[in-house]
């Protein structure tokens, strides 16, 4: 017998049968034991249906699910939810140096002394009984003003699109961390038995459509069963989920069952939690073969429902995705994320902002009203907003990226509707009253789901991580 093989066999046998001392350490390192991969010591692996917390939430549960409407590209707060009469007065005049001195200004950083104010491009109307000021390019949102809580004092830490999305999704500027949807599913699981607990839909139009990386809905170092699954807005909702020609559902089921049996046997020797994640993914994919076609078939929806959303079945629009979001919510999906790529208005903001707003206004308002009519808004949290705002200073005929202030709104269970929280200075440059950080948004979201953001942790590389890192405070004034 080959001497090398004998030597290799001896070392392998030693490692596989060593359960104490250095042998156990080596085995954990080489075979990826649960502790080395980051699962919390002494805490069982989360089951997909209940999550790591099961029914034992830290806080009273206000909502069952989250729908995140992400205005990718950074919608301007100055044309949407934060009207500035003083900025209108200074339109075309030099930006006061007191606002910008020593500040990060992205591409405008080398133009000190040359910056010109750009006034709001649209009129605003005091809307609803609450009198919240909302831009006239959002006539449908104006009609649901009393349902939403506008936050005008948002702040973030990253001034370019991809890292800003990463920070908004994961609470970290470091790529590779788990997204908030993955954290939610890890914590409390999903009510959907035949659909993923975290689903992502995308649309575009109205302006420059910045690409969105799939790692924005990654599970990071959490088990992969908690990652987001992107559904396509046109054609087959999920790539490769259908059986190939000639393969029946029964045959496919036997194959999945056989593969999972082998994976379970393998898992008994490897002690790798990722194997259980892969098993769960195979089983979910098999269930999705039956559930996804019915989900995407909106032919049973009433004509007045389609008219309310302003969409046609399968048109791939943001409005159609809003309708699908409601259908996903009805089926128990825990975290639903809609990206609309079209808010990066460096130029032509007046015409392009109006185009983009027109694409999202009706669908967003319809989703809010539809959920309310079905009794679902009271246990759903809707988050609407981009990854950052835009500068009060002109960049030609548009506005540049801005991190010191921007606007978002919350809506749904546990949220006070008709409330405006926080304020920016008279030009909309900086958050001056009740600043709200991205970590605060995450903490508040988890709180409404019954989770204490300080206590939902995952051990990885010797450290307990959480979505809010070492930060985060509740946005108490918007909480009902």
Secondary structure, 3 states (H helix, E strand, C coil): CCHHHHHHHHHHHHHHCCCCHHHHHHHHHHHCCHHHHCCCCCCCCCECCCECCCCCCCCCCCCCEEEEEEEECCCCHHHCCCCCHHHHHCCCCECCHHHHCCCCCHHHCCCCCCCEECCCCCCEEEECCCCEEEECCCHHHHCCHHHEEEEEEEECCCCCHHHHHHHHHHCCCCCCCCCHHHHHHHHHCCCCCCCCCEEEEEEECCCECCCCCHHHHCCCCCCHHHCCEECCCCCCCCCCCCCCCCCCHHHHHHHHHHHHHHHHHHHHHHCCHHHHHHHHHHHHHHHHHHHHHHHHCCCCCCHHHHHHHCCCCCCCCHHHHHHHHHHHHHCCCCEEEEEEECCECCCCHHHHHHHHHHHHHHHHHHHHHHHHHCCCHHHEEEEEECCCEEEEEEECCEEEEECCCEEEEEEECCECCCEEECEECCCCCCEEECCEEHHHHHHHHHHHCCCCCCCCCEEECCEEECCCCCCCCCCHHHEC
